[in-house]
Amino acid sequence: MLAIKANYHNGIITFLEAMPEKVRNARLTIVVEPEEQDNSFIPSQDFKSTQIDSEVEFEAMGLSALFDDENDKNINWEDYFGLK
């Protein structure tokens, strides 16, 4: 992953740093930091990449109780189903 700063003005994106020559194709994730800040945006310092597994996803959906009993306590379901 690589971060490159750019400006956006009236539909035009201008890179402030050069894209490395070895990068020929890339999927971009754009984080917008509006100059007119208000509280409806996530601050850039809160934007971070985290490793998410199925247990974290089930907790976020409120479904972890379905798989949190004595039969499931010592089973790693990613290993069991070969998902790693």
C-alpha positions in Angstrom: 0.0 0.0 0.0 1.2 3.5 -0.8 -0.1 6.9 0.2 0.2 9.8 -2.2 -1.1 13.3 -1.5 -3.3 15.1 -4.0 -5.6 18.0 -4.3 -9.2 18.0 -5.6 -10.7 21.1 -7.1 -13.9 21.3 -9.2 -13.7 17.7 -10.4 -10.0 17.7 -11.1 -7.5 15.6 -9.0 -3.9 16.9 -9.0 -1.2 14.8 -7.5 1.2 16.7 -5.1 3.7 13.8 -5.2 4.7 11.7 -8.2 3.3 8.2 -8.7 6.3 5.8 -8.6 7.2 4.7 -12.2 7.0 1.0 -11.3 3.2 1.4 -10.5 1.5 0.7 -13.8 -2.0 -0.3 -12.5 -3.5 0.3 -9.1 -6.8 0.1 -7.2 -7.2 3.4 -5.4 -8.8 4.1 -2.0 -9.4 7.8 -1.6 -9.6 9.4 1.8 -11.3 12.8 1.6 -10.2 15.6 3.9 -12.5 18.5 3.1 -11.1 22.0 3.6 -14.5 23.0 5.0 -14.4 20.6 8.0 -17.6 19.7 9.8 -18.5 16.9 12.1 -20.1 14.7 9.5 -16.7 13.2 8.4 -14.4 10.7 9.9 -11.1 12.4 10.9 -8.2 11.1 8.9 -6.3 10.1 12.0 -9.2 7.6 12.8 -8.8 6.0 9.4 -6.8 2.8 9.7 -6.5 -0.6 8.2 -7.3 -3.5 10.6 -7.3 -7.2 10.2 -10.8 -8.5 10.4 -11.8 -12.1 10.9 -15.2 -13.8 11.0 -15.4 -13.6 14.8 -15.0 -9.8 14.7 -17.6 -9.6 11.9 -20.1 -11.7 13.9 -19.6 -9.6 17.0 -20.2 -6.4 14.9 -23.4 -7.9 13.6 -24.5 -9.0 17.1 -24.5 -12.7 16.1 -21.5 -13.8 18.2 -23.9 -15.4 20.8 -25.0 -18.0 18.1 -21.4 -19.4 18.1 -20.3 -18.7 21.6 -21.2 -21.9 23.5 -19.3 -24.7 25.0 -19.2 -26.7 21.8 -17.5 -23.8 19.9 -15.1 -22.4 22.5 -12.0 -24.2 21.3 -12.6 -24.3 17.5 -11.0 -22.0 15.1 -13.6 -21.9 12.3 -11.2 -20.4 9.7 -8.8 -23.4 10.2 -11.7 -25.9 10.3 -13.1 -24.7 7.0 -9.7 -24.1 5.4 -10.3 -20.3 5.0 -6.8 -19.1 6.1 
